[in-house]
Amino acid sequence: MSIRLCIGNYAKNGYEPEHMGIKVYSLEELCFFIRENAYLLDQGFVDESLGNWLISECGLQELGEELNKASRKKVSLKSFIGIILEYACFFSKEINHEIENIIVENSSLSIYEKKKARADALVKKGHYGLAGKEYGKLLQM
C-alpha cells in the first residue's frame, strides 16, 4: 500500500477544462483527469486560466506562475502537461511518459479521431463497457 499526500489546497471552486463537462478540485484530480482524457486534450488546454486557478484556489503559486509563463510562450501541449505531471509527482515516470506519448500521437487528430482512439485504448485495457459507451457516442456524432 502506498500513501500519497495532497499537494496544495482542495479548491472551493472547481476548474472546468474547456469542452469536457467535468470539474476538478485539486492538483491530484487534475492529474487523474489528464491521464484519463489525454486522448481528447488539445492546444486549447494550454491556457492561463489553469495557472490562475491553481494559484487562487489551490495555493500553488509556483506551479501556477510556471504554467502562466508557459502559456504566454505558447508552449506545446506536451510541454504544458509535462510541467504539471512533473510538479505533482503523482504518477510514475513511465506513466508520465505514456501520457505525453498519447498527447504527441493524437496532436493532429480531429475530435472524432481522438474519441475513437480513446475507445480503442479502453478495449485494449479490457474496459469493454466503457469502450462500448465511447463507441456509442461516436455513432451519435
Accessible surface in RSA format (square Angstrom, percent):
REM  Atomic radii and reference values for relative SASA: ProtOr
REM  Chains: A
REM  Algorithm: Lee & Richards
REM  Probe-radius: 1.40
REM  Slices: 20
REM RES _ NUM      All-atoms   Total-Side   Main-Chain    Non-polar    All polar
REM                ABS   REL    ABS   REL    ABS   REL    ABS   REL    ABS   REL
RES MET A   1   226.03 117.1 132.85  87.9  93.18 221.9 109.38  93.0 116.65 154.5
RES SER A   2    90.81  76.7  63.14  84.3  27.67  63.7  47.45 101.0  43.36  60.7
RES ILE A   3   139.01  79.1 106.81  79.6  32.20  77.6 109.89  79.1  29.12  79.0
RES ARG A   4   137.31  57.7 108.04  55.1  29.27  69.7  37.73  51.6  99.58  60.4
RES LEU A   5   150.95  84.1 134.45  96.2  16.50  41.5 136.18  95.6  14.76  39.7
RES CYS A   6   100.30  75.9  73.54  82.0  26.76  62.9  20.16  51.1  80.14  86.4
RES ILE A   7    54.37  30.9  50.27  37.4   4.10   9.9  53.63  38.6   0.74   2.0
RES GLY A   8    37.89  46.7   0.00   N/A  37.89  46.7  11.91  32.7  25.98  58.2
RES ASN A   9    89.13  61.5  82.58  79.8   6.55  15.8  20.48  49.3  68.65  66.4
RES TYR A  10   145.86  68.1 122.75  69.8  23.11  60.1  97.10  73.0  48.76  60.1
RES ALA A  11     3.23   3.0   0.00   0.0   3.23   7.4   0.17   0.2   3.06   8.1
RES LYS A  12   191.99  93.7 161.27  99.0  30.71  73.1 111.77 100.6  80.22  85.4
RES ASN A  13    94.89  65.4  90.91  87.9   3.98   9.6  26.06  62.7  68.84  66.5
RES GLY A  14    16.46  20.3   0.00   N/A  16.46  20.3   0.00   0.0  16.46  36.9
RES TYR A  15    24.20  11.3  22.49  12.8   1.70   4.4  15.59  11.7   8.61  10.6
RES GLU A  16    90.62  52.0  70.53  53.4  20.09  47.8  19.18  37.1  71.45  58.3
RES PRO A  17     2.10   1.5   1.48   1.3   0.62   2.3   2.06   1.7   0.05   0.3
RES GLU A  18   107.89  61.9  91.68  69.4  16.21  38.6  46.89  90.7  61.01  49.8
RES HIS A  19   178.22  97.4 129.62  90.1  48.60 124.3 106.06 109.3  72.16  84.0
RES MET A  20    49.33  25.5  22.33  14.8  27.00  64.3  17.39  14.8  31.95  42.3
RES GLY A  21    70.17  86.5   0.00   N/A  70.17  86.5  33.25  91.2  36.92  82.7
RES ILE A  22    87.67  49.9  81.49  60.7   6.18  14.9  87.59  63.1   0.08   0.2
RES LYS A  23   105.58  51.5  89.98  55.2  15.61  37.2  37.59  33.8  67.99  72.4
RES VAL A  24     4.42   2.9   4.42   4.0   0.00   0.0   4.42   3.8   0.00   0.0
RES TYR A  25    65.60  30.6  65.60  37.3   0.00   0.0  36.16  27.2  29.44  36.3
RES SER A  26     9.94   8.4   9.94  13.3   0.00   0.0   5.53  11.8   4.41   6.2
RES LEU A  27     0.07   0.0   0.00   0.0   0.07   0.2   0.00   0.0   0.07   0.2
RES GLU A  28    23.10  13.3  22.07  16.7   1.02   2.4  20.73  40.1   2.37   1.9
RES GLU A  29    62.26  35.7  57.50  43.5   4.76  11.3  34.66  67.0  27.60  22.5
RES LEU A  30     0.00   0.0   0.00   0.0   0.00   0.0   0.00   0.0   0.00   0.0
RES CYS A  31     0.03   0.0   0.03   0.0   0.00   0.0   0.00   0.0   0.03   0.0
RES PHE A  32   111.79  55.9 111.79  69.2   0.00   0.0 111.79  67.8   0.00   0.0
RES PHE A  33     7.20   3.6   3.81   2.4   3.39   8.8   7.18   4.4   0.02   0.1
RES ILE A  34     0.00   0.0   0.00   0.0   0.00   0.0   0.00   0.0   0.00   0.0
RES ARG A  35    75.53  31.7  67.89  34.6   7.65  18.2   6.54   8.9  68.99  41.8
RES GLU A  36    58.58  33.6  56.06  42.4   2.52   6.0  14.51  28.1  44.06  36.0
RES ASN A  37    24.06  16.6  24.06  23.2   0.00   0.0   0.00   0.0  24.06  23.3
RES ALA A  38     0.52   0.5   0.00   0.0   0.52   1.2   0.00   0.0   0.52   1.4
RES TYR A  39    30.62  14.3  30.60  17.4   0.03   0.1  17.74  13.3  12.88  15.9
RES LEU A  40    21.82  12.1  18.39  13.2   3.42   8.6  18.39  12.9   3.42   9.2
RES LEU A  41     6.66   3.7   1.62   1.2   5.04  12.7   2.35   1.7   4.30  11.6
RES ASP A  42    76.18  53.4  72.16  71.8   4.02   9.5  20.66  48.6  55.52  55.4
RES GLN A  43    90.84  50.8  83.47  61.0   7.37  17.5  63.88 136.0  26.95  20.4
RES GLY A  44    37.86  46.7   0.00   N/A  37.86  46.7  29.27  80.3   8.59  19.2
RES PHE A  45    13.05   6.5   6.07   3.8   6.98  18.2  11.66   7.1   1.39   4.0
RES VAL A  46    19.52  12.8   3.11   2.8  16.41  39.5   3.11   2.7  16.41  44.5
RES ASP A  47    53.54  37.5  52.49  52.2   1.05   2.5   4.88  11.5  48.66  48.5
RES GLU A  48    59.55  34.2  58.53  44.3   1.02   2.4  17.99  34.8  41.56  33.9
RES SER A  49    51.19  43.3  43.29  57.8   7.90  18.2  40.33  85.9  10.87  15.2
RES LEU A  50     0.00   0.0   0.00   0.0   0.00   0.0   0.00   0.0   0.00   0.0
RES GLY A  51     0.00   0.0   0.00   N/A   0.00   0.0   0.00   0.0   0.00   0.0
RES ASN A  52    76.26  52.6  73.67  71.2   2.59   6.2  26.47  63.7  49.79  48.1
RES TRP A  53    18.87   7.6  14.84   7.2   4.04   9.5  18.32   9.8   0.55   0.9
RES LEU A  54     0.00   0.0   0.00   0.0   0.00   0.0   0.00   0.0   0.00   0.0
RES ILE A  55    44.99  25.6  36.60  27.3   8.39  20.2  36.60  26.4   8.39  22.8
RES SER A  56    89.01  75.2  51.92  69.3  37.10  85.5  48.32 102.9  40.70  57.0
RES GLU A  57    39.29  22.6  29.44  22.3   9.85  23.4   5.08   9.8  34.21  27.9
RES CYS A  58     0.41   0.3   0.03   0.0   0.39   0.9   0.03   0.1   0.39   0.4
RES GLY A  59    48.31  59.6   0.00   N/A  48.31  59.6  22.22  61.0  26.08  58.4
RES LEU A  60    11.75   6.5   9.90   7.1   1.85   4.7  11.75   8.3   0.00   0.0
RES GLN A  61    95.24  53.3  93.06  68.0   2.18   5.2  47.97 102.1  47.27  35.8
RES GLU A  62   121.28  69.6 112.08  84.8   9.19  21.9  42.57  82.3  78.71  64.3
RES LEU A  63     0.00   0.0   0.00   0.0   0.00   0.0   0.00   0.0   0.00   0.0
RES GLY A  64     0.00   0.0   0.00   N/A   0.00   0.0   0.00   0.0   0.00   0.0
RES GLU A  65    89.11  51.2  85.13  64.4   3.98   9.5  32.94  63.7  56.18  45.9
RES GLU A  66    78.52  45.1  72.55  54.9   5.96  14.2  28.45  55.0  50.07  40.9
RES LEU A  67     0.16   0.1   0.10   0.1   0.07   0.2   0.16   0.1   0.00   0.0
RES ASN A  68    11.84   8.2  11.84  11.4   0.00   0.0   1.93   4.6   9.91   9.6
RES LYS A  69   114.41  55.8 114.16  70.0   0.24   0.6  57.97  52.2  56.43  60.1
RES ALA A  70     6.66   6.1   4.07   6.3   2.58   5.9   6.32   8.9   0.33   0.9
RES SER A  71    14.05  11.9   8.49  11.3   5.57  12.8   0.00   0.0  14.05  19.7
RES ARG A  72   146.12  61.4 117.40  59.8  28.71  68.4  61.97  84.7  84.15  51.0
RES LYS A  73   139.98  68.3 109.47  67.2  30.52  72.7  75.10  67.6  64.88  69.1
RES LYS A  74   170.68  83.3 148.04  90.8  22.64  53.9 100.69  90.6  69.98  74.5
RES VAL A  75    36.44  24.0  28.86  26.1   7.58  18.3  36.44  31.7   0.00   0.0
RES SER A  76    59.17  50.0  46.96  62.7  12.21  28.1  47.49 101.1  11.68  16.4
RES LEU A  77    11.91   6.6  10.42   7.5   1.49   3.7  10.42   7.3   1.49   4.0
RES LYS A  78    88.85  43.3  87.52  53.7   1.33   3.2  32.61  29.3  56.24  59.9
RES SER A  79    54.60  46.1  44.20  59.0  10.41  24.0  22.25  47.4  32.35  45.3
RES PHE A  80     0.00   0.0   0.00   0.0   0.00   0.0   0.00   0.0   0.00   0.0
RES ILE A  81     0.00   0.0   0.00   0.0   0.00   0.0   0.00   0.0   0.00   0.0
RES GLY A  82    12.77  15.8   0.00   N/A  12.77  15.8  10.94  30.0   1.84   4.1
RES ILE A  83    35.69  20.3  28.91  21.5   6.78  16.3  33.59  24.2   2.10   5.7
RES ILE A  84     0.00   0.0   0.00   0.0   0.00   0.0   0.00   0.0   0.00   0.0
RES LEU A  85     2.29   1.3   1.41   1.0   0.88   2.2   1.86   1.3   0.43   1.1
RES GLU A  86   136.00  78.1 126.85  96.0   9.15  21.8  45.44  87.9  90.56  73.9
RES TYR A  87    68.70  32.1  49.12  27.9  19.58  50.9  36.70  27.6  32.00  39.5
RES ALA A  88     6.15   5.7   0.71   1.1   5.44  12.4   0.71   1.0   5.44  14.4
RES CYS A  89    97.16  73.5  75.29  84.0  21.87  51.4  31.73  80.4  65.43  70.6
RES PHE A  90    41.61  20.8  40.07  24.8   1.54   4.0  41.09  24.9   0.51   1.5
RES PHE A  91    24.12  12.1  11.64   7.2  12.48  32.5  13.98   8.5  10.14  29.0
RES SER A  92    51.33  43.4  36.06  48.1  15.27  35.2  43.95  93.6   7.38  10.3
RES LYS A  93   176.30  86.0 168.24 103.2   8.06  19.2 112.02 100.8  64.28  68.5
RES GLU A  94   131.01  75.2 121.01  91.6  10.00  23.8  69.65 134.7  61.36  50.1
RES ILE A  95    44.30  25.2  44.13  32.9   0.17   0.4  44.30  31.9   0.00   0.0
RES ASN A  96    22.08  15.2  22.08  21.3   0.00   0.0   8.88  21.4  13.19  12.8
RES HIS A  97   109.21  59.7 107.60  74.8   1.61   4.1  73.57  75.8  35.64  41.5
RES GLU A  98    74.54  42.8  70.39  53.3   4.15   9.9  29.62  57.3  44.92  36.7
RES ILE A  99     1.82   1.0   1.82   1.4   0.00   0.0   1.82   1.3   0.00   0.0
RES GLU A 100    32.68  18.8  32.68  24.7   0.00   0.0   0.88   1.7  31.80  26.0
RES ASN A 101    58.92  40.6  58.09  56.1   0.83   2.0  11.21  27.0  47.70  46.1
RES ILE A 102    18.72  10.7  18.48  13.8   0.24   0.6  18.72  13.5   0.01   0.0
RES ILE A 103     5.38   3.1   2.53   1.9   2.85   6.9   4.12   3.0   1.26   3.4
RES VAL A 104    78.44  51.6  69.99  63.4   8.45  20.4  72.17  62.7   6.27  17.0
RES GLU A 105   126.90  72.9 102.62  77.6  24.28  57.8  45.01  87.1  81.90  66.9
RES ASN A 106    11.08   7.6  10.83  10.5   0.25   0.6   1.79   4.3   9.28   9.0
RES SER A 107    80.82  68.3  50.60  67.5  30.22  69.6  34.54  73.5  46.28  64.8
RES SER A 108   104.23  88.1  68.19  91.0  36.04  83.0  51.12 108.9  53.11  74.4
RES LEU A 109    56.56  31.5  44.42  31.8  12.14  30.5  44.80  31.5  11.77  31.7
RES SER A 110    58.57  49.5  44.73  59.7  13.85  31.9  51.86 110.4   6.71   9.4
RES ILE A 111    88.08  50.1  80.91  60.3   7.17  17.3  81.55  58.7   6.52  17.7
RES TYR A 112   100.45  46.9 100.41  57.1   0.04   0.1  65.34  49.1  35.11  43.3
RES GLU A 113    81.87  47.0  77.85  58.9   4.01   9.5  26.53  51.3  55.34  45.2
RES LYS A 114     8.84   4.3   8.84   5.4   0.00   0.0   2.71   2.4   6.12   6.5
RES LYS A 115    52.99  25.9  52.99  32.5   0.00   0.0  10.94   9.8  42.05  44.8
RES LYS A 116    91.42  44.6  91.42  56.1   0.00   0.0  64.54  58.1  26.88  28.6
RES ALA A 117    24.99  23.0  17.53  27.1   7.46  17.0  22.50  31.7   2.49   6.6
RES ARG A 118    36.58  15.4  36.53  18.6   0.05   0.1   0.58   0.8  36.01  21.8
RES ALA A 119     0.00   0.0   0.00   0.0   0.00   0.0   0.00   0.0   0.00   0.0
RES ASP A 120    43.79  30.7  41.58  41.4   2.21   5.2  20.04  47.2  23.75  23.7
RES ALA A 121    13.52  12.4  11.27  17.4   2.24   5.1  13.13  18.5   0.38   1.0
RES LEU A 122    13.59   7.6  13.59   9.7   0.00   0.0  13.59   9.5   0.00   0.0
RES VAL A 123    57.68  38.0  54.58  49.4   3.11   7.5  54.58  47.4   3.11   8.4
RES LYS A 124   181.14  88.4 141.89  87.1  39.25  93.5  92.88  83.6  88.26  94.0
RES LYS A 125   112.91  55.1  82.52  50.6  30.39  72.4  65.78  59.2  47.13  50.2
RES GLY A 126    36.69  45.2   0.00   N/A  36.69  45.2  16.78  46.1  19.91  44.6
RES HIS A 127    86.65  47.4  80.69  56.1   5.96  15.3  51.68  53.3  34.97  40.7
RES TYR A 128   151.45  70.7 140.49  79.9  10.96  28.5 101.84  76.5  49.61  61.2
RES GLY A 129    56.21  69.3   0.00   N/A  56.21  69.3  43.78 120.1  12.43  27.8
RES LEU A 130    95.31  53.1  92.15  65.9   3.16   7.9  92.15  64.7   3.16   8.5
RES ALA A 131     1.55   1.4   1.55   2.4   0.00   0.0   1.55   2.2   0.00   0.0
RES GLY A 132    40.25  49.6   0.00   N/A  40.25  49.6  30.69  84.2   9.56  21.4
RES LYS A 133   140.93  68.8 130.47  80.1  10.47  24.9  86.36  77.7  54.57  58.1
RES GLU A 134    19.11  11.0  18.85  14.3   0.26   0.6   0.38   0.7  18.73  15.3
RES TYR A 135    73.48  34.3  72.80  41.4   0.69   1.8  62.59  47.0  10.89  13.4
RES GLY A 136    26.60  32.8   0.00   N/A  26.60  32.8  24.96  68.5   1.64   3.7
RES LYS A 137   108.94  53.1 105.10  64.5   3.85   9.2  62.70  56.4  46.24  49.3
RES LEU A 138    10.00   5.6   6.65   4.8   3.35   8.4   6.69   4.7   3.31   8.9
RES LEU A 139   155.68  86.7 125.96  90.1  29.72  74.7 128.91  90.5  26.77  72.0
RES GLN A 140   158.90  88.9 121.26  88.6  37.64  89.6  44.66  95.1 114.24  86.6
RES MET A 141   113.07  58.6  46.76  30.9  66.31 157.9  79.72  67.8  33.36  44.2
END  Absolute sums over single chains surface
CHAIN  1 A     8515.9       6903.0       1613.0       4699.6       3816.4
END  Absolute sums over all chains
TOTAL          8515.9       6903.0       1613.0       4699.6       3816.4
